[in-house]
Structures are given as structure tokens and as C-alpha cells.
Amino acid sequence: MGAMELEEKTVQIRDDFDPDKILESGQCFRPRKQAEGWYRFVSGRQLLYLRPLRSGTYTVRCEPGAWETFWHGYFDLGRSYAALRGKLDSRDDFLQRAMEYGRGIRVLRQDEWEMLVSFIISQRKSIPAIRRAVELLSERFGERLGSDSEGPVYAFPTAEALCCAGEQALQECGLGYRTRYVLHAAQQAAEGTLDLKKLASLPDEALFARLMELDGVGKKVANCVCLFGYGRVGRVPVDVWIERLIRDEFAGQDPFPQFGLEAGIVQQYLFFYKRSVG
């Protein structure tokens, strides 16, 4: 699978897990389905190939030890989503349908920097357009990790790499008016005035407030970074689909406070169902 030293092994996942639904859940832009049933995930400098064998059993290829030390956390495998669905399945008919439809989705714990840039880019863009922009950034300015049957594989670019790239080159990746927001975040991260790793120690509201201080980061983007970059599963990003859902299915009343620290996971089920079924 390329230059990286990847170890192949068989693993068991004894909980809800559907890579197709994860890829289409709107939270990640670089994972992709490849030939012969393989799925490729890239996060930071970590690279994973995963292929379902039979129910609950998968072949994985990743760096030695990385499945336990990195990917287990990335896929939030320490949490039982089946138990969560069981706890919530009698609260509301619409919620029950959404959870069954989305069974297999997991909230990924992704790279904070990649999530910040990706969701700044995401504003007023379709998911395919976000994917194209993120992949172009990685191809042009990211470190090459290896290659596979589809060609070279690149890490998401560092803040320093984006600073060096400059405004024109970022514009050519389809960032549009968001270029200045990405560059401003990159400059702060490169200088150390924005330390995303250190922000992980902040409680939810303080983390959210700090992200909101960044140019081009509103409530939705900040909550997306909290949820998908920092694993704060009580945070609920509200986009046009969630606004419609609250209006159409819950008579304009926000249903998420009742779900407390698991509201962000419930949001993923509802978002996926509303976007898929309407």
C-alpha cells in the first residue's frame, strides 16, 4: 500500500459501525471508499485501510499498534452507540426512525487543525465541493504519506505550509472568500498564539468561546470543531438541515437540550436522516 510500514490484522468491532454511513454523515471530508471493498481514512499523519469481512469483523492495515492507540479513539469505540440508541428509542417516533436509519454512524475524533480549516471552508459549500477543496489543499501542500492503487496519499497541510502557500495558491484550491479566514487561522497557529492542542484542556463553553474569537468562525463552525475535533459530544452544530428539522419535526422547539452530554451524537442521527430522506 505504499511507502509507510503498514501492518495487516483482523479486528472485531462489537458495536454499531457502518463505514458507508460514516463517510456520508457530513462530519469528514477525506475518507473514501476504494476498490474491492476497502475504505481509506487519513487523520494527521495516520493512515488506515479498512475492509469489512463479515458482521463485526474487519481487516485493517495501519502502522503497527496504531489501531489500539489511535484509531480506536478516532472511531469512538470506547462508547456503545447501541446502548445509547436503546436508551433513547422510546422518546420520539421520528428520533427512533432516524436512529435506526443511521445505525452504524459514529462521531469521529478527528484532527483539530484539519477540522478548523475544513469547517471554515464548509460555509456555503456543498459536501462534494468541501471534499474537493480539502483534497486539493492536501495534494498541493501536505506531506506525502505513501501511495496506493489510486495514487499518492497526503496528510492534511500544516499551518506553516498554508502560510507559505499564500493567498493566491489557496484561492486556486476553491477557498474563495474563506481564504483570508484560513490564512488568519494558519498565521495564529504557526505563531503559537492559537494552540489547538492546549485548548483541549478547556471546558466546553470556554473552548467554544475561544474558537468563536477566530475570524470566520461562527456558532456552527465552532460547534463542529468542538464535536468532531475535540470529541465534545454534547455540542450541537445547527445548519440549514437542523434548522429545517427543528421547524418541521419538532414544531420549532429545540429538542437537543433533553439529550444532555450526548446531544451531538443524536444530532448526527437526525442530520443524516433529514438530509437523506427529507
Secondary structure, DSSP 4 states (H G I P E B T S, - for coil): --SS--EEEEEE--S---HHHHHTSSS-SS-EE-GGG-EEEEETTEEEEEEEEETTEEEEEESTTHIIIIIHHHTTTTS-HHHHHHHHTTS-HHHHHHHHHTTT-------HHHHHHHHHHTTT--HHHHHHHHHHHHHHHSPEEEEETTEEEEPPPPHHHHHHHHHHHHHTTT-GGGHHHHHHHHHHHHHTSS-HHHHTTS-HHHHHHHHHTSTT--HHHHHHHHHHHH--TT-----HHHHHHHHHHSTT---GGGGGGGHHHHHHHHHHHHHHH-
